[in-house]
Amino acid sequence: MFHEDDNKTGTVLISFLIGGIVGAGVALLLAPQSGKKTRRQILDAADDVREHASDYAKRLKEKIS
């Protein structure tokens, strides 16, 4: 039963993270600025998300061990 609650919490957190990423991407695409600047911001945001996901995965592995 305890593991089911952890799984639900993780699913909710991942859902919010994905929703935030999608929302940020849409906001960047609709913002009035040059395409080059927008692409740079999207790449920077993607790098940040990749880094956070990597950190989250490491912490999750440590908890499992």
Steps between C-alpha positions, in 0.01 A plus 500: 500500500784739583655444158175584324494845667862564396414402144202736493706785641772445240242490222347826617840669524600383154166615361549848644857510365387402150214750516741773603736416216219504245365828641844662493555385142167643387571827680840527332356426159226760537726771645572797270873458437733377230504133404871470574453625855199272550691194379785584739255526791340168409841330488595653837170386653549150358848485653361606838227237483751233401720595797207496745378165366848355539521623859153362575595162353817487712306581818240238411771237446651588838161459669446164334847372604 
